[in-house]
Amino acid sequence: MGPAIYDLARLGATPEVLNDFKPYESRGMMLARVASAIREEYRLYAAAGEFRAKPAGALLYAAGSTEGLPVVGDWVAARAIGPAEAIVHHILQRRTKFSRRAAGSRAGEQVIATNIDIAMIVCGLDHDFNLRRIERYLTLAIESGAGAVLVLNKADLLDDADLIAGRVRQLAGDAPVLSISAQTGAGLTTLNEFMTPGTTIVLLGSSGAGKSTIINRLIGEERQETQAVREHDSRGRHTTTRRELIPLASGAVVIDTPGLRELQLWASEESLNESFDDVAAVAAGCRFRDCSHTGEQGCAILPALDSGALDPGRWSSYLKLRAELRRLQVLTERTAATVEKQKWKRLTKALRSHPKYTR
């Protein structure tokens, strides 16, 4: 750890963050931001410098699982226990968080990054390009509460990059769509306009999309390791292996993330409908609110598909994501019921062995 001194405002500390921290300041703690998190070991940025940190026992107990522990982007109240070591006692309220469903059969949330202002969705204009995946990212970005920016990288590889950008704009809603080349530097001036002081940006996308190359361009040096993608499918090799918060000279901070090959939804149907606002607008014209869009009288979807006003691929994607969210809701309810049942089972077992009831 070095003697670096960090300006908390440039790290993204808003008046709301400072207000949330006041009760802990009076207890001799310091305000810090999580720069990296590997299991239960963290690197913190604070006004006094960088610190290695671990969670307090009470925080571990209250968390119950990894979902309740600090992640990159969190603001925390920590107590210094040495020149470069600290204990994290509390996670301050998260303004925004980008999450996906965790792998496994049970419904669980995996938080990728928190307190972000802009989710930059990076997609390579090679074999990595996939409109359906972009729709997933946009839905999750809306759910996160952050703004979204779509970054189409490797524009130098195509002659029709502007045409593809136009297709993306049709589904992007209000999200800006940038066509850039991290290799040549084309379009980076526009990208830099989002890097304003105190702004937190997370870069999201598949391995090989060029996130680390973009960050190296923003930093002005080869800090993040990069590797060439496979030629036959443009897949990367997970060059970035952990999430990391990186301060920029502009005063913004960026969060680099490993490639997300699996992106299961962790969102509400409201976020899905906002992401697919064109589909929702057409469906609003149906005669019946519970229209199944399979032949009812007064259905607005089927005529829109027949006339070409609604893209069949987009409609199919919407149906797929809506079905996924409804399965998630059922699974979440089952998981909650299982957890509650296990809780009462443990409590009953504890009571049976209590001296008061074993006399």
C-alpha positions, -999 to +999 in steps of 0.1 A: +000+000+000+012+034-009+010+068+008-016+081-018-041+106-006-075+104-022-100+133-027-133+116-016-154+140-038-135+129-069-140+093-058-177+099-059-186+109-023-219+128-026-235+149+001-258+119+007-228+097+014-212+122+038-245+125+056-249+087+059-214+085+073-219+111+101-229+086+129-197+066+123-175+097+121-184+105+157-172+070+166-137+076+152-142+057+119-131+068+085-151+069+052-136+047+025-145+032-008-140-004-018-115-005-047-113-043-049-128-073-031-114-108-031-135-130-009-133-113+025-102-092+018-106-056+005-086-027-007-099+006+004-094+042-008-097+068+019-086+104+025-057+090+046-045+067+017-050+030+008-058+003+033-059-035+033-091-045+051-112-073+064-148-073+076-156-070+113-171-101+130-204-083+135-206-074+098-199-110+088-226-122+112-252-097+100-244-104+063-253-141+066-240-147+030-216-131+005-245-110-009-244-089+023-206-083+023-189-053+007-183-052-031-164-029-054-179+006-054-193+003-018-188+032+006-180+018+040-173+029+076-139+015+086-116+017+115-079+020+109-058-005+130-025+004+115-008+026+089-023+005+060-047-018+076-084-015+086-115-033+097-148-026+078-177-022+102-206-010+081-217-007+045-234+027+038-266+027+018-261+018-018-276+044-043-274+020-072-262-015-079-257-036-110-266-073-103-272-105-121-287-138-109-260-159-093-252-193-108-269-223-092-303-238-088-314-214-060-324-179-067-297-156-054-283-122-063-247-115-073-239-078-070-213-068-096-207-031-086-225-005-065-229+033-064-224+036-101-237+066-122-232+051-157-232+015-168-211+013-200-221-018-220-191-026-242-198-048-273-172-057-299-182-053-335-169-087-344-183-122-334-190-107-300-219-086-314-253-098-303-284-076-301-302-100-278-274-098-252-274-060-254-311-062-246-303-082-214-276-057-204-300-028-209-327-044-188-302-050-159-288-014-163-323+000-159-329-022-128-296-010-114-308+026-113-278+039-132-277+054-166-267+033-196-243+040-224-237+015-252-202+014-265-196-004-298-159-011-299-137-023-328-155+000-353-122-001-373-130-037-383-161-029-403-171-006-432-207-005-421-202+003-384-225+033-386-253+010-400-249-014-371-249+015-347-282+026-362-297-009-355-286-007-319-301+028-315-335+014-324-335-007-293-314+015-270-342+039-260-326+070-244-292+054-239-265+070-260-248+047-285-211+053-292-191+037-321-154+037-312-121+019-318-100+015-287-071+004-309-070+034-332-084+059-307-114+068-329-144+080-309-126+082-276-131+120-274-168+114-272-163+086-246-141+110-225-170+134-222-187+111-198-156+110-175-165+140-154-152+146-118-170+125-092-187+102-118-185+064-113-186+043-145-186+005-147-175-012-179-195-043-186-193-068-215-180-102-227-144-112-226-126-098-256-150-069-260-121-045-253-129-031-218-093-033-205-080-017-237-105+012-233-094+017-197-057+018-207-067+045-232-085+065-206-056+061-181-030+069-207-008+038-199-009+000-202-021-007-167-047-033-175-034-065-191-049-073-225-048-103-248-058-110-284-092-128-289-095-161-308-100-154-345-128-179-352-152-167-325-137-134-311-138-149-275-114-134-250-095-152-222-107-134-191-077-111-190-093-091-162-098-116-133-113-093-107-134-062-104-113-031-097-121+006-091-096+029-109-094+067-104-088+087-136-069+119-140-102+135-151-116+130-116-139+102-126-135+066-115-141+035-137-147+000-125-132-027-147-149-061-146-141-096-159-161-107-189-196-118-182-203-149-203-234-158-183-259-130-178-290-143-161-316-117-152-321-103-118-347-077-124-384-068-123-409-069-151-411-031-148-375-028-158-381-052-187-410-032-200-389+000-197-361-016-217-386-028-243-407+004-242-415+000-279-430-034-273-448-022-242-463+007-261-477-016-288-491-040-262-508-011-244-531-008-274-545-043-269-583-044-261-578-066-230-551-060-203-545-098-200-542-103-238-520-133-246-513-120-281-521-153-297-554-144-315-577-125-292-600-099-307-585-064-304-549-076-300-524-049-311-493-071-312-502-095-340-512-067-365-479-049-356-459-080-364-478-086-397-473-050-408-436-049-398-442-022-372-428-046-346-396-066-352-403-103-347-369-109-333-374-082-306-408-096-298-394-131-294-366-117-272-392-099-250-412-131-245-381-151-236-369-126-211-404-122-196-407-159-192-372-160-175-383-133-150-415-151-142-395-183-135-371-163-114-401-150-094-413-185-087-379-197-078-373-167-055-405-175-036-395-211-032-360-202-020-375-177+005-399-204+018-370-229+021-348-204+040-377-196+063-384-233+069-347-239+077-346-209+101-375-223+121-361-258+120-328-245+135-347-224+161-368-254+171-338-276+175-321-250+196-351-247+219-353-284+224-317-285+237-322-254+259-319-262+296-353-246+303-371-272+281-349-302+290-357-305+327 
